[in-house]
Amino acid sequence: MPEEELVDIKFRLYDGSDMGPFRYSSAATVDVLKQRVVSDWPKGKTVTPKAANEVKLINSGKILENNKTVGQCKVPFADVAGGVIIMHVVVQPSPAKTKPEKKIDDSPKKIVCACSIL
């Protein structure tokens, strides 16, 4: 039985700090990576993901899809022996939670004249 390839991945956060490197099987899915990012998110950051669906992982300028495996996401030039793949992490809070509700002002409007007579 062939041995599974292990890949070292480092996650670069929005402020330039890094998480990792962590070692994953090339058969691990992007969703597994996102869950790890959420569970190991550093304390004290101004932006914090609450769920894996709020995290986008970017590798070589491409947003990675949840159902893809690490092996499918690797680019050929990242195949350096002993190299660490750096994935950028973008946090996008769910749209339903980010939009504040508009307050409807039901009070009658005062009509004020702003005319100037010279």
N, CA, C and O atoms as CSV, one atom per row, in Angstrom:
chain,resi,resn,atom,element,x,y,z
A,1,MET,N,N,0.852,-1.177,0.000
A,1,MET,CA,C,0.000,0.000,0.000
A,1,MET,C,C,0.899,1.242,0.000
A,1,MET,O,O,1.824,1.326,0.807
A,2,PRO,N,N,0.639,2.213,-0.898
A,2,PRO,CA,C,1.508,3.388,-0.958
A,2,PRO,C,C,1.333,4.276,0.271
A,2,PRO,O,O,0.240,4.416,0.820
A,3,GLU,N,N,2.439,4.862,0.675
A,3,GLU,CA,C,2.431,5.744,1.834
A,3,GLU,C,C,1.864,7.101,1.444
A,3,GLU,O,O,2.226,7.650,0.403
A,4,GLU,N,N,0.971,7.649,2.279
A,4,GLU,CA,C,0.379,8.952,1.979
A,4,GLU,C,C,1.411,10.056,2.169
A,4,GLU,O,O,2.204,10.043,3.111
A,5,GLU,N,N,1.375,10.997,1.256
A,5,GLU,CA,C,2.301,12.126,1.329
A,5,GLU,C,C,1.814,13.111,2.396
A,5,GLU,O,O,0.626,13.425,2.468
A,6,LEU,N,N,2.739,13.587,3.212
A,6,LEU,CA,C,2.410,14.586,4.221
A,6,LEU,C,C,2.889,15.947,3.732
A,6,LEU,O,O,3.952,16.074,3.123
A,7,VAL,N,N,2.075,16.960,4.017
A,7,VAL,CA,C,2.349,18.311,3.541
A,7,VAL,C,C,2.357,19.255,4.739
A,7,VAL,O,O,1.464,19.198,5.585
A,8,ASP,N,N,3.364,20.123,4.809
A,8,ASP,CA,C,3.414,21.151,5.855
A,8,ASP,C,C,2.746,22.410,5.332
A,8,ASP,O,O,3.084,22.904,4.256
A,9,ILE,N,N,1.779,22.934,6.115
A,9,ILE,CA,C,1.037,24.130,5.702
A,9,ILE,C,C,1.093,25.150,6.823
A,9,ILE,O,O,0.888,24.832,7.995
A,10,LYS,N,N,1.376,26.388,6.434
A,10,LYS,CA,C,1.376,27.519,7.361
A,10,LYS,C,C,0.251,28.452,6.902
A,10,LYS,O,O,0.078,28.677,5.704
A,11,PHE,N,N,-0.502,28.983,7.844
A,11,PHE,CA,C,-1.619,29.878,7.529
A,11,PHE,C,C,-1.216,31.315,7.848
A,11,PHE,O,O,-0.863,31.619,8.987
A,12,ARG,N,N,-1.265,32.187,6.867
A,12,ARG,CA,C,-0.922,33.597,7.044
A,12,ARG,C,C,-2.212,34.382,7.260
A,12,ARG,O,O,-3.098,34.386,6.405
A,13,LEU,N,N,-2.308,35.046,8.410
A,13,LEU,CA,C,-3.513,35.785,8.786
A,13,LEU,C,C,-3.496,37.188,8.209
A,13,LEU,O,O,-2.490,37.632,7.655
A,14,TYR,N,N,-4.617,37.884,8.343
A,14,TYR,CA,C,-4.812,39.217,7.756
A,14,TYR,C,C,-3.802,40.243,8.251
A,14,TYR,O,O,-3.513,41.207,7.542
A,15,ASP,N,N,-3.262,40.060,9.446
A,15,ASP,CA,C,-2.335,41.048,9.994
A,15,ASP,C,C,-0.870,40.676,9.743
A,15,ASP,O,O,0.034,41.341,10.249
A,16,GLY,N,N,-0.637,39.622,8.970
A,16,GLY,CA,C,0.727,39.214,8.643
A,16,GLY,C,C,1.304,38.165,9.576
A,16,GLY,O,O,2.381,37.634,9.308
A,17,SER,N,N,0.617,37.854,10.662
A,17,SER,CA,C,1.104,36.813,11.565
A,17,SER,C,C,0.779,35.432,10.980
A,17,SER,O,O,-0.071,35.300,10.099
A,18,ASP,N,N,1.463,34.423,11.481
A,18,ASP,CA,C,1.301,33.071,10.945
A,18,ASP,C,C,0.798,32.111,12.009
A,18,ASP,O,O,1.047,32.287,13.202
A,19,MET,N,N,0.082,31.086,11.546
A,19,MET,CA,C,-0.303,29.942,12.377
A,19,MET,C,C,0.377,28.722,11.765
A,19,MET,O,O,0.287,28.498,10.558
A,20,GLY,N,N,1.040,27.953,12.575
A,20,GLY,CA,C,1.643,26.738,12.046
A,20,GLY,C,C,3.144,26.848,11.959
A,20,GLY,O,O,3.727,27.751,12.560
A,21,PRO,N,N,3.782,25.972,11.238
A,21,PRO,CA,C,3.209,25.035,10.266
A,21,PRO,C,C,2.575,23.811,10.925
A,21,PRO,O,O,2.988,23.360,11.993
A,22,PHE,N,N,1.546,23.293,10.235
A,22,PHE,CA,C,0.863,22.080,10.643
A,22,PHE,C,C,1.088,21.037,9.540
A,22,PHE,O,O,1.230,21.385,8.368
A,23,ARG,N,N,1.119,19.785,9.920
A,23,ARG,CA,C,1.342,18.705,8.949
A,23,ARG,C,C,0.000,18.020,8.652
A,23,ARG,O,O,-0.720,17.607,9.561
A,24,TYR,N,N,-0.312,17.913,7.361
A,24,TYR,CA,C,-1.558,17.291,6.914
A,24,TYR,C,C,-1.272,16.223,5.876
A,24,TYR,O,O,-0.251,16.262,5.189
A,25,SER,N,N,-2.169,15.285,5.772
A,25,SER,CA,C,-2.124,14.296,4.695
A,25,SER,C,C,-2.568,14.990,3.412
A,25,SER,O,O,-3.386,15.909,3.460
A,26,SER,N,N,-2.043,14.566,2.272
A,26,SER,CA,C,-2.463,15.173,1.012
A,26,SER,C,C,-3.911,14.822,0.681
A,26,SER,O,O,-4.486,15.399,-0.242
A,27,ALA,N,N,-4.514,13.881,1.423
A,27,ALA,CA,C,-5.914,13.514,1.221
A,27,ALA,C,C,-6.860,14.346,2.082
A,27,ALA,O,O,-8.077,14.224,1.943
A,28,ALA,N,N,-6.327,15.191,2.968
A,28,ALA,CA,C,-7.169,16.043,3.820
A,28,ALA,C,C,-7.873,17.084,2.955
A,28,ALA,O,O,-7.296,17.610,2.004
A,29,THR,N,N,-9.131,17.373,3.299
A,29,THR,CA,C,-9.895,18.345,2.511
A,29,THR,C,C,-9.649,19.766,3.018
A,29,THR,O,O,-9.167,19.972,4.132
A,30,VAL,N,N,-9.989,20.732,2.178
A,30,VAL,CA,C,-9.868,22.149,2.538
A,30,VAL,C,C,-10.767,22.452,3.731
A,30,VAL,O,O,-10.421,23.285,4.569
A,31,ASP,N,N,-11.917,21.785,3.817
A,31,ASP,CA,C,-12.816,22.001,4.949
A,31,ASP,C,C,-12.141,21.626,6.268
A,31,ASP,O,O,-12.351,22.301,7.277
A,32,VAL,N,N,-11.339,20.565,6.278
A,32,VAL,CA,C,-10.589,20.168,7.480
A,32,VAL,C,C,-9.605,21.276,7.865
A,32,VAL,O,O,-9.454,21.594,9.044
A,33,LEU,N,N,-8.933,21.867,6.861
A,33,LEU,CA,C,-7.999,22.958,7.127
A,33,LEU,C,C,-8.719,24.152,7.744
A,33,LEU,O,O,-8.229,24.755,8.698
A,34,LYS,N,N,-9.887,24.489,7.193
A,34,LYS,CA,C,-10.650,25.636,7.705
A,34,LYS,C,C,-11.076,25.406,9.148
A,34,LYS,O,O,-11.014,26.320,9.970
A,35,GLN,N,N,-11.508,24.190,9.456
A,35,GLN,CA,C,-11.908,23.889,10.834
A,35,GLN,C,C,-10.728,24.027,11.787
A,35,GLN,O,O,-10.896,24.476,12.921
A,36,ARG,N,N,-9.543,23.647,11.338
A,36,ARG,CA,C,-8.340,23.790,12.166
A,36,ARG,C,C,-8.026,25.266,12.399
A,36,ARG,O,O,-7.654,25.660,13.505
A,37,VAL,N,N,-8.176,26.080,11.354
A,37,VAL,CA,C,-7.923,27.520,11.480
A,37,VAL,C,C,-8.872,28.124,12.511
A,37,VAL,O,O,-8.444,28.908,13.358
A,38,VAL,N,N,-10.153,27.769,12.450
A,38,VAL,CA,C,-11.137,28.318,13.390
A,38,VAL,C,C,-10.832,27.856,14.814
A,38,VAL,O,O,-10.888,28.656,15.747
A,39,SER,N,N,-10.512,26.576,14.989
A,39,SER,CA,C,-10.277,26.060,16.344
A,39,SER,C,C,-8.982,26.589,16.964
A,39,SER,O,O,-8.906,26.748,18.182
A,40,ASP,N,N,-7.963,26.865,16.142
A,40,ASP,CA,C,-6.676,27.337,16.659
A,40,ASP,C,C,-6.472,28.841,16.479
A,40,ASP,O,O,-5.349,29.326,16.613
A,41,TRP,N,N,-7.543,29.591,16.177
A,41,TRP,CA,C,-7.422,31.029,15.930
A,41,TRP,C,C,-6.822,31.723,17.151
A,41,TRP,O,O,-7.284,31.490,18.268
A,42,PRO,N,N,-5.810,32.565,16.972
A,42,PRO,CA,C,-5.166,33.235,18.106
A,42,PRO,C,C,-6.124,34.163,18.860
A,42,PRO,O,O,-6.948,34.848,18.255
A,43,LYS,N,N,-6.003,34.173,20.148
A,43,LYS,CA,C,-6.830,35.051,20.988
A,43,LYS,C,C,-6.373,36.498,20.834
A,43,LYS,O,O,-5.195,36.760,20.592
A,44,GLY,N,N,-7.294,37.419,20.974
A,44,GLY,CA,C,-6.950,38.833,20.961
A,44,GLY,C,C,-6.947,39.481,19.587
A,44,GLY,O,O,-6.617,40.662,19.482
A,45,LYS,N,N,-7.301,38.761,18.530
A,45,LYS,CA,C,-7.365,39.355,17.189
A,45,LYS,C,C,-8.665,40.145,17.072
A,45,LYS,O,O,-9.676,39.792,17.679
A,46,THR,N,N,-8.625,41.220,16.283
A,46,THR,CA,C,-9.822,42.050,16.142
A,46,THR,C,C,-10.905,41.356,15.320
A,46,THR,O,O,-12.093,41.581,15.552
A,47,VAL,N,N,-10.516,40.527,14.375
A,47,VAL,CA,C,-11.465,39.773,13.561
A,47,VAL,C,C,-11.304,38.300,13.911
A,47,VAL,O,O,-10.202,37.755,13.844
A,48,THR,N,N,-12.414,37.657,14.287
A,48,THR,CA,C,-12.363,36.256,14.683
A,48,THR,C,C,-13.463,35.487,13.963
A,48,THR,O,O,-14.632,35.857,14.065
A,49,PRO,N,N,-13.117,34.416,13.231
A,49,PRO,CA,C,-14.161,33.613,12.586
A,49,PRO,C,C,-14.901,32.778,13.624
A,49,PRO,O,O,-14.295,32.264,14.565
A,50,LYS,N,N,-16.200,32.647,13.449
A,50,LYS,CA,C,-16.998,31.857,14.380
A,50,LYS,C,C,-17.270,30.458,13.831
A,50,LYS,O,O,-17.585,29.537,14.584
A,51,ALA,N,N,-17.144,30.309,12.507
A,51,ALA,CA,C,-17.382,29.011,11.873
A,51,ALA,C,C,-16.485,28.873,10.649
A,51,ALA,O,O,-15.964,29.862,10.135
A,52,ALA,N,N,-16.312,27.643,10.190
A,52,ALA,CA,C,-15.434,27.375,9.047
A,52,ALA,C,C,-15.949,28.021,7.760
A,52,ALA,O,O,-15.156,28.329,6.870
A,53,ASN,N,N,-17.268,28.233,7.649
A,53,ASN,CA,C,-17.803,28.838,6.420
A,53,ASN,C,C,-17.489,30.332,6.323
A,53,ASN,O,O,-17.727,30.938,5.279
A,54,GLU,N,N,-16.963,30.931,7.383
A,54,GLU,CA,C,-16.559,32.337,7.356
A,54,GLU,C,C,-15.104,32.506,6.913
A,54,GLU,O,O,-14.630,33.631,6.758
A,55,VAL,N,N,-14.396,31.392,6.709
A,55,VAL,CA,C,-12.976,31.419,6.365
A,55,VAL,C,C,-12.793,31.068,4.895
A,55,VAL,O,O,-13.380,30.108,4.396
A,56,LYS,N,N,-11.974,31.855,4.209
A,56,LYS,CA,C,-11.571,31.553,2.834
A,56,LYS,C,C,-10.064,31.315,2.871
A,56,LYS,O,O,-9.319,32.096,3.464
A,57,LEU,N,N,-9.622,30.234,2.235
A,57,LEU,CA,C,-8.196,29.945,2.129
A,57,LEU,C,C,-7.762,30.219,0.704
A,57,LEU,O,O,-8.420,29.802,-0.248
A,58,ILE,N,N,-6.649,30.925,0.563
A,58,ILE,CA,C,-6.133,31.290,-0.745
A,58,ILE,C,C,-4.726,30.723,-0.887
A,58,ILE,O,O,-3.866,30.920,-0.028
A,59,ASN,N,N,-4.514,30.013,-1.995
A,59,ASN,CA,C,-3.200,29.459,-2.296
A,59,ASN,C,C,-2.874,29.783,-3.744
A,59,ASN,O,O,-3.633,29.429,-4.646
A,60,SER,N,N,-1.764,30.447,-3.970
A,60,SER,CA,C,-1.327,30.844,-5.318
A,60,SER,C,C,-2.390,31.664,-6.037
A,60,SER,O,O,-2.597,31.499,-7.240
A,61,GLY,N,N,-3.059,32.544,-5.307
A,61,GLY,CA,C,-4.035,33.449,-5.904
A,61,GLY,C,C,-5.390,32.829,-6.169
A,61,GLY,O,O,-6.242,33.469,-6.785
A,62,LYS,N,N,-5.617,31.602,-5.724
A,62,LYS,CA,C,-6.894,30.937,-5.967
A,62,LYS,C,C,-7.584,30.637,-4.650
A,62,LYS,O,O,-6.963,30.157,-3.702
A,63,ILE,N,N,-8.894,30.929,-4.603
A,63,ILE,CA,C,-9.694,30.575,-3.431
A,63,ILE,C,C,-9.974,29.080,-3.505
A,63,ILE,O,O,-10.473,28.579,-4.514
A,64,LEU,N,N,-9.651,28.381,-2.439
A,64,LEU,CA,C,-9.775,26.922,-2.426
A,64,LEU,C,C,-11.192,26.502,-2.066
A,64,LEU,O,O,-11.821,27.087,-1.184
A,65,GLU,N,N,-11.682,25.486,-2.754
A,65,GLU,CA,C,-13.029,24.965,-2.525
A,65,GLU,C,C,-12.994,23.913,-1.422
A,65,GLU,O,O,-12.025,23.164,-1.295
A,66,ASN,N,N,-14.076,23.862,-0.615
A,66,ASN,CA,C,-14.128,22.971,0.546
A,66,ASN,C,C,-13.932,21.500,0.199
A,66,ASN,O,O,-13.319,20.769,0.976
A,67,ASN,N,N,-14.435,21.048,-0.946
A,67,ASN,CA,C,-14.397,19.625,-1.254
A,67,ASN,C,C,-13.084,19.179,-1.888
A,67,ASN,O,O,-12.892,17.983,-2.108
A,68,LYS,N,N,-12.177,20.107,-2.188
A,68,LYS,CA,C,-10.878,19.754,-2.773
A,68,LYS,C,C,-9.948,19.236,-1.681
A,68,LYS,O,O,-10.078,19.598,-0.511
A,69,THR,N,N,-9.007,18.382,-2.087
A,69,THR,CA,C,-8.024,17.880,-1.129
A,69,THR,C,C,-6.757,18.733,-1.208
A,69,THR,O,O,-6.560,19.492,-2.156
A,70,VAL,N,N,-5.922,18.593,-0.211
A,70,VAL,CA,C,-4.662,19.326,-0.182
A,70,VAL,C,C,-3.817,18.938,-1.398
A,70,VAL,O,O,-3.161,19.787,-2.001
A,71,GLY,N,N,-3.837,17.660,-1.748
A,71,GLY,CA,C,-3.082,17.190,-2.902
A,71,GLY,C,C,-3.546,17.842,-4.204
A,71,GLY,O,O,-2.728,18.107,-5.085
A,72,GLN,N,N,-4.845,18.101,-4.337
A,72,GLN,CA,C,-5.379,18.737,-5.534
A,72,GLN,C,C,-5.067,20.230,-5.571
A,72,GLN,O,O,-5.035,20.822,-6.650
A,73,CYS,N,N,-4.839,20.837,-4.433
A,73,CYS,CA,C,-4.606,22.284,-4.351
A,73,CYS,C,C,-3.145,22.665,-4.502
A,73,CYS,O,O,-2.823,23.827,-4.752
A,74,LYS,N,N,-2.258,21.686,-4.350
A,74,LYS,CA,C,-0.826,22.001,-4.432
A,74,LYS,C,C,-0.466,22.430,-5.842
A,74,LYS,O,O,-0.974,21.884,-6.821
A,75,VAL,N,N,0.406,23.399,-5.933
A,75,VAL,CA,C,0.903,23.832,-7.232
A,75,VAL,C,C,2.284,23.225,-7.431
A,75,VAL,O,O,2.986,22.976,-6.451
A,76,PRO,N,N,2.691,22.982,-8.670
A,76,PRO,CA,C,3.958,22.284,-8.912
A,76,PRO,C,C,5.180,22.932,-8.263
A,76,PRO,O,O,6.056,22.223,-7.769
A,77,PHE,N,N,5.255,24.263,-8.253
A,77,PHE,CA,C,6.449,24.879,-7.685
A,77,PHE,C,C,6.483,24.821,-6.168
A,77,PHE,O,O,7.487,25.195,-5.563
A,78,ALA,N,N,5.403,24.359,-5.539
A,78,ALA,CA,C,5.389,24.197,-4.084
A,78,ALA,C,C,5.914,22.817,-3.693
A,78,ALA,O,O,5.931,22.470,-2.513
A,79,ASP,N,N,6.337,22.040,-4.673
A,79,ASP,CA,C,6.813,20.690,-4.422
A,79,ASP,C,C,8.276,20.629,-4.014
A,79,ASP,O,O,8.951,19.640,-4.299
A,80,VAL,N,N,8.770,21.645,-3.367
A,80,VAL,CA,C,10.151,21.665,-2.915
A,80,VAL,C,C,10.260,20.752,-1.701
A,80,VAL,O,O,9.444,20.835,-0.783
A,81,ALA,N,N,11.250,19.895,-1.694
A,81,ALA,CA,C,11.432,18.974,-0.571
A,81,ALA,C,C,11.629,19.768,0.718
A,81,ALA,O,O,12.488,20.647,0.789
A,82,GLY,N,N,10.834,19.453,1.726
A,82,GLY,CA,C,10.954,20.131,3.005
A,82,GLY,C,C,10.343,21.521,3.016
A,82,GLY,O,O,10.468,22.238,4.009
A,83,GLY,N,N,9.686,21.917,1.936
A,83,GLY,CA,C,9.080,23.244,1.846
A,83,GLY,C,C,7.755,23.305,2.583
A,83,GLY,O,O,7.093,22.289,2.791
A,84,VAL,N,N,7.385,24.505,2.971
A,84,VAL,CA,C,6.123,24.734,3.661
A,84,VAL,C,C,5.221,25.526,2.725
A,84,VAL,O,O,5.633,26.542,2.166
A,85,ILE,N,N,3.999,25.060,2.560
A,85,ILE,CA,C,3.018,25.785,1.745
A,85,ILE,C,C,2.378,26.850,2.622
A,85,ILE,O,O,1.930,26.560,3.731
A,86,ILE,N,N,2.336,28.077,2.127
A,86,ILE,CA,C,1.696,29.167,2.870
A,86,ILE,C,C,0.351,29.457,2.222
A,86,ILE,O,O,0.269,29.752,1.030
A,87,MET,N,N,-0.703,29.366,3.031
A,87,MET,CA,C,-2.049,29.693,2.570
A,87,MET,C,C,-2.508,30.937,3.302
A,87,MET,O,O,-2.356,31.052,4.518
A,88,HIS,N,N,-3.071,31.865,2.548
A,88,HIS,CA,C,-3.580,33.097,3.141
A,88,HIS,C,C,-4.998,32.868,3.638
A,88,HIS,O,O,-5.797,32.185,2.996
A,89,VAL,N,N,-5.295,33.449,4.789
A,89,VAL,CA,C,-6.600,33.284,5.422
A,89,VAL,C,C,-7.351,34.601,5.347
A,89,VAL,O,O,-6.851,35.643,5.770
A,90,VAL,N,N,-8.567,34.537,4.799
A,90,VAL,CA,C,-9.436,35.710,4.740
A,90,VAL,C,C,-10.696,35.361,5.521
A,90,VAL,O,O,-11.298,34.308,5.309
A,91,VAL,N,N,-11.089,36.255,6.425
A,91,VAL,CA,C,-12.297,36.034,7.216
A,91,VAL,C,C,-13.402,36.918,6.644
A,91,VAL,O,O,-13.260,38.138,6.559
A,92,GLN,N,N,-14.505,36.279,6.256
A,92,GLN,CA,C,-15.671,36.993,5.763
A,92,GLN,C,C,-16.860,36.564,6.607
A,92,GLN,O,O,-17.425,35.493,6.387
A,93,PRO,N,N,-17.247,37.400,7.580
A,93,PRO,CA,C,-18.393,37.038,8.413
A,93,PRO,C,C,-19.642,36.834,7.560
A,93,PRO,O,O,-19.784,37.431,6.493
A,94,SER,N,N,-20.533,35.993,8.039
A,94,SER,CA,C,-21.760,35.695,7.306
A,94,SER,C,C,-22.524,36.973,6.994
A,94,SER,O,O,-22.642,37.842,7.857
A,95,PRO,N,N,-23.052,37.107,5.764
A,95,PRO,CA,C,-23.750,38.337,5.375
A,95,PRO,C,C,-24.969,38.633,6.238
A,95,PRO,O,O,-25.291,39.800,6.460
A,96,ALA,N,N,-25.643,37.623,6.721
A,96,ALA,CA,C,-26.839,37.848,7.528
A,96,ALA,C,C,-26.500,38.542,8.839
A,96,ALA,O,O,-27.314,39.291,9.379
A,97,LYS,N,N,-25.295,38.291,9.353
A,97,LYS,CA,C,-24.921,38.867,10.639
A,97,LYS,C,C,-24.260,40.237,10.508
A,97,LYS,O,O,-24.249,41.008,11.467
A,98,THR,N,N,-23.715,40.548,9.349
A,98,THR,CA,C,-22.949,41.777,9.224
A,98,THR,C,C,-23.794,42.990,8.886
A,98,THR,O,O,-23.392,44.116,9.177
A,99,LYS,N,N,-24.959,42.786,8.277
A,99,LYS,CA,C,-25.785,43.927,7.900
A,99,LYS,C,C,-26.655,44.356,9.080
A,99,LYS,O,O,-27.505,43.593,9.536
A,100,PRO,N,N,-26.444,45.561,9.566
A,100,PRO,CA,C,-27.296,46.018,10.658
A,100,PRO,C,C,-28.700,46.299,10.121
A,100,PRO,O,O,-28.884,46.712,8.976
A,101,GLU,N,N,-29.666,46.062,10.980
A,101,GLU,CA,C,-31.038,46.319,10.568
A,101,GLU,C,C,-31.266,47.819,10.442
A,101,GLU,O,O,-30.804,48.608,11.267
A,102,LYS,N,N,-31.979,48.190,9.403
A,102,LYS,CA,C,-32.287,49.601,9.208
A,102,LYS,C,C,-33.422,49.985,10.141
A,102,LYS,O,O,-34.432,49.288,10.235
A,103,LYS,N,N,-33.242,51.091,10.821
A,103,LYS,CA,C,-34.284,51.586,11.701
A,103,LYS,C,C,-35.220,52.465,10.886
A,103,LYS,O,O,-34.796,53.371,10.169
A,104,ILE,N,N,-36.482,52.172,11.019
A,104,ILE,CA,C,-37.478,52.959,10.294
A,104,ILE,C,C,-38.009,54.010,11.244
A,104,ILE,O,O,-38.510,53.705,12.327
A,105,ASP,N,N,-37.890,55.248,10.819
A,105,ASP,CA,C,-38.340,56.368,11.631
A,105,ASP,C,C,-39.790,56.670,11.278
A,105,ASP,O,O,-40.082,57.202,10.207
A,106,ASP,N,N,-40.706,56.321,12.202
A,106,ASP,CA,C,-42.129,56.532,11.966
A,106,ASP,C,C,-42.615,57.885,12.485
A,106,ASP,O,O,-43.781,58.232,12.302
A,107,SER,N,N,-41.751,58.636,13.119
A,107,SER,CA,C,-42.180,59.925,13.664
A,107,SER,C,C,-42.462,60.902,12.520
A,107,SER,O,O,-41.798,60.863,11.484
A,108,PRO,N,N,-43.447,61.774,12.714
A,108,PRO,CA,C,-43.762,62.736,11.645
A,108,PRO,C,C,-42.582,63.680,11.417
A,108,PRO,O,O,-41.909,64.100,12.358
A,109,LYS,N,N,-42.356,63.995,10.174
A,109,LYS,CA,C,-41.249,64.872,9.805
A,109,LYS,C,C,-41.664,66.333,9.999
A,109,LYS,O,O,-42.788,66.719,9.676
A,110,LYS,N,N,-40.752,67.126,10.525
A,110,LYS,CA,C,-40.994,68.559,10.678
A,110,LYS,C,C,-40.541,69.248,9.403
A,110,LYS,O,O,-39.438,69.012,8.910
A,111,ILE,N,N,-41.384,70.077,8.892
A,111,ILE,CA,C,-41.027,70.812,7.687
A,111,ILE,C,C,-40.414,72.137,8.143
A,111,ILE,O,O,-41.051,72.932,8.833
A,112,VAL,N,N,-39.202,72.346,7.752
A,112,VAL,CA,C,-38.482,73.553,8.136
A,112,VAL,C,C,-38.047,74.259,6.868
A,112,VAL,O,O,-37.489,73.651,5.955
A,113,CYS,N,N,-38.308,75.529,6.831
A,113,CYS,CA,C,-37.900,76.317,5.676
A,113,CYS,C,C,-36.504,76.852,5.916
A,113,CYS,O,O,-36.211,77.377,6.989
A,114,ALA,N,N,-35.646,76.720,4.923
A,114,ALA,CA,C,-34.279,77.197,5.042
A,114,ALA,C,C,-34.047,78.331,4.055
A,114,ALA,O,O,-32.940,78.501,3.544
A,115,CYS,N,N,-35.087,79.102,3.790
A,115,CYS,CA,C,-34.956,80.204,2.827
A,115,CYS,C,C,-34.318,81.414,3.486
A,115,CYS,O,O,-34.497,81.659,4.679
A,116,SER,N,N,-33.585,82.153,2.704
A,116,SER,CA,C,-32.981,83.399,3.172
A,116,SER,C,C,-33.489,84.538,2.292
A,116,SER,O,O,-33.378,84.489,1.067
A,117,ILE,N,N,-34.038,85.545,2.924
A,117,ILE,CA,C,-34.509,86.704,2.160
A,117,ILE,C,C,-33.515,87.833,2.399
A,117,ILE,O,O,-33.242,88.228,3.532
A,118,LEU,N,N,-32.995,88.330,1.304
A,118,LEU,CA,C,-32.005,89.398,1.402
A,118,LEU,C,C,-32.588,90.719,1.082
A,118,LEU,O,O,-31.885,91.729,1.118
